[in-house]
Amino acid sequence: MFIGVAVIAAVGMLFSAKDTYLRLLNSVALVLLTLSGGWTIRQTLSQGSYAYGPGILYWDALSALLLSVIIIIAVYVIIFSFGYMEEEVREKKFPRTRLKWYYFWIWIFMATMLLVISTPNLGIIWVGIEGTTLATTLLVGFYRNKQAIEAAWKYLILCVVGISFALLGTMLLFASVAPLLGQSLNALDWRILPGVASQLDPTLLRLGVLFAIVGYGAKVGFAPMNAWLPDAHSQAPSPVSALLSAVLLNCALYAILRWYSLARLTSLGPDFVGTILISFGLLSLGLMVGFILLQKDVKRLLAYSSVEHMGILAIGFGLGTKEAVWGASLHLLLHGLTKANLFVIIGKLVQKTGTREISKIRGIFKAWPYTGLIMVLGLLSITGTPPFGTFRSEVLIFSGLFKTGHPLLGFLSFLFLTVIFAGFLYHFLQMLYGAPHADQQQPRENVSTLALAIPLLLVLFLGLFIPEGLNQALNQVVNVILGGV
């Protein structure tokens, strides 16, 4: 299966001394990942769920959604890494001998995320999330300079502390379930738990759910637990930043959604977890307004945007209506595509200019018009501007605040989004126009750069038209989240 593909690919990287072999091995691994993952997605959506072997690995529609995001972003980012990391080697950012270790940890990172969305056990999900922390710490600090090592340590410490809360929550859940199902793996199997949900101890469950959401929320990047995120995103290689923002945060959110689905069926009811998620969502959205407006580092700007969009997702799922959850499920996919593209194109821009400071980047349209065009598309998509799909998903989410009797929260959300849009517009227009700096005067870029815009074109297409197959898949996701199975 695809987890084995990722592990074998990781080990194979260590035996690949030449760049040609690294690219070939990565390409073969991506093809196998796409084929095996695509087959699993097809089986899952056609049957409603799919189990491998005795059920140790199990997928439903929610798993299939995350698997789709992982595969699409992995193919896009790893192919981009070929040229990007080669340029980093030429600029002597790190020795060529360490290139194989970059791909090794990328594939280990992929394997841990694939494990998270492939296991029906909440305990193993925790193990997988913790595994992503260990793998990505070495990627965040890959350049081994002072700033990168500091960011890696901050990321490791804060995420380990946060994920410890999730472990405590998992232990409390086990203590509540064990008298009913016995002390076995079944006690944490989210396929079995709905059957005994109404019998769980409400006190232990309330504490367990709270600890789990706070713990995994630290990995998602919910404010105020997002301190690691801007440093990690800004110091990691840009392809790694794309994976962190577009995939890792979603995997941590996936863990929360499993807890959310369970808690809705217990004596706590849907309002308990929903209120927590909406609160974190609004806080994340509101606090990011100031950080985005005053930001001076372009990669940190995108990092704070990730916090904002995780907040949007939290609101959508927390509302718990079919329309809002459908919109949030779509937004999960669209944000991943958009943010991966933005980190990729900004990574190329940083390579060209040698700086991440917004004030030192000017005249992109004059120096690199294709990059400028992609940045405009990315700007429109990340700010939810019509006709991009993010506009559709955000309208579905925030209209839910009005429909469920929260007009004040709805008004505040639209206000926050409007100011964030103005902030992004201000920063991007500064970089796109004006006179290029002397060191930006380079030959015009190749038209092949436009290929990097493929994810944004997909987001644009989904803003104009939702294929019936995707609509049905998202409806299955809604049923899984709101139904618990």
JOBEL-V386429 format. One record per residue. RES is the residue in one letter. PHI is phi in whole degrees, 0 to 359 (999 if undefined). Layout:
# JOBEL-V386429
RES_PHI + RES_PHI
This chain:
# JOBEL-V386429
M_999 + F_292 + I_294 + G_297 + V_301 + A_296 + V_293 + I_296 + A_299 + A_299 + V_296 + G_298 + M_300 + L_288 + F_256 + S_252 + A_275 + K_259 + D_301 + T_299 + Y_292 + L_299 + R_293 + L_296 + L_295 + N_298 + S_296 + V_297 + A_297 + L_294 + V_296 + L_295 + L_298 + T_295 + L_293 + S_291 + G_292 + G_298 + W_296 + T_296 + I_298 + R_297 + Q_297 + T_296 + L_288 + S_284 + Q_259 + G_94 + S_197 + Y_209 + A_242 + Y_251 + G_64 + P_280 + G_97 + I_297 + L_251 + Y_209 + W_227 + D_235 + A_298 + L_295 + S_300 + A_296 + L_299 + L_294 + L_297 + S_299 + V_298 + I_300 + I_295 + I_300 + I_291 + A_298 + V_299 + Y_297 + V_287 + I_292 + I_297 + F_297 + S_299 + F_306 + G_285 + Y_296 + M_289 + E_297 + E_294 + E_296 + V_295 + R_298 + E_276 + K_62 + K_287 + F_200 + P_288 + R_300 + T_295 + R_268 + L_296 + K_295 + W_289 + Y_301 + Y_290 + F_302 + W_288 + I_299 + W_286 + I_296 + F_302 + M_298 + A_298 + T_293 + M_292 + L_295 + L_295 + V_303 + I_269 + S_246 + T_252 + P_271 + N_251 + L_295 + G_291 + I_289 + I_302 + W_298 + V_300 + G_296 + I_298 + E_296 + G_297 + T_297 + T_296 + L_296 + A_291 + T_282 + T_302 + L_289 + L_282 + V_299 + G_266 + F_299 + Y_285 + R_60 + N_268 + K_300 + Q_293 + A_293 + I_293 + E_297 + A_295 + A_296 + W_293 + K_298 + Y_299 + L_297 + I_294 + L_294 + C_289 + V_293 + V_298 + G_297 + I_291 + S_295 + F_297 + A_296 + L_296 + L_297 + G_298 + T_295 + M_294 + L_294 + L_297 + F_299 + A_296 + S_282 + V_272 + A_308 + P_298 + L_264 + L_246 + G_86 + Q_272 + S_218 + L_298 + N_299 + A_293 + L_237 + D_275 + W_288 + R_280 + I_266 + L_304 + P_304 + G_291 + V_243 + A_303 + S_289 + Q_260 + L_288 + D_298 + P_296 + T_291 + L_299 + L_294 + R_299 + L_294 + G_298 + V_297 + L_298 + F_296 + A_295 + I_293 + V_295 + G_294 + Y_291 + G_297 + A_295 + K_283 + V_294 + G_100 + F_299 + A_288 + P_265 + M_261 + N_258 + A_299 + W_286 + L_293 + P_296 + D_293 + A_296 + H_293 + S_282 + Q_264 + A_288 + P_305 + S_303 + P_299 + V_292 + S_302 + A_297 + L_292 + L_300 + S_284 + A_274 + V_233 + L_300 + L_299 + N_292 + C_293 + A_294 + L_295 + Y_303 + A_298 + I_297 + L_296 + R_295 + W_293 + Y_299 + S_298 + L_292 + A_298 + R_299 + L_268 + T_268 + S_295 + L_292 + G_76 + P_289 + D_290 + F_298 + V_290 + G_301 + T_296 + I_298 + L_295 + I_297 + S_296 + F_297 + G_297 + L_294 + L_296 + S_296 + L_292 + G_291 + L_291 + M_286 + V_303 + G_295 + F_297 + I_289 + L_296 + L_261 + Q_289 + K_245 + D_254 + V_291 + K_286 + R_293 + L_301 + L_292 + A_295 + Y_295 + S_297 + S_297 + V_299 + E_304 + H_286 + M_295 + G_296 + I_299 + L_297 + A_298 + I_296 + G_299 + F_289 + G_295 + L_298 + G_75 + T_271 + K_300 + E_295 + A_292 + V_292 + W_299 + G_296 + A_293 + S_297 + L_294 + H_295 + L_303 + L_292 + L_292 + H_296 + G_300 + L_296 + T_294 + K_290 + A_299 + N_296 + L_295 + F_294 + V_293 + I_289 + I_291 + G_298 + K_295 + L_295 + V_295 + Q_299 + K_289 + T_266 + G_75 + T_210 + R_255 + E_284 + I_300 + S_293 + K_260 + I_249 + R_218 + G_65 + I_297 + F_300 + K_282 + A_278 + W_220 + P_297 + Y_292 + T_299 + G_299 + L_297 + I_295 + M_296 + V_296 + L_298 + G_296 + L_301 + L_294 + S_287 + I_290 + T_264 + G_68 + T_269 + P_294 + P_262 + F_292 + G_299 + T_297 + F_294 + R_301 + S_292 + E_291 + V_298 + L_297 + I_289 + F_283 + S_295 + G_297 + L_295 + F_287 + K_290 + T_262 + G_84 + H_234 + P_296 + L_295 + L_295 + G_296 + F_297 + L_298 + S_298 + F_296 + L_295 + F_301 + L_297 + T_295 + V_292 + I_297 + F_302 + A_297 + G_295 + F_297 + L_299 + Y_299 + H_293 + F_290 + L_296 + Q_301 + M_284 + L_284 + Y_247 + G_93 + A_273 + P_298 + H_292 + A_302 + D_282 + Q_266 + Q_282 + Q_237 + P_303 + R_299 + E_286 + N_284 + V_297 + S_296 + T_303 + L_298 + A_297 + L_293 + A_275 + I_305 + P_300 + L_291 + L_295 + L_293 + V_297 + L_296 + F_300 + L_287 + G_281 + L_264 + F_205 + I_253 + P_301 + E_299 + G_297 + L_292 + N_300 + Q_294 + A_296 + L_293 + N_296 + Q_294 + V_299 + V_301 + N_297 + V_294 + I_291 + L_275 + G_262 + G_92 + V_226
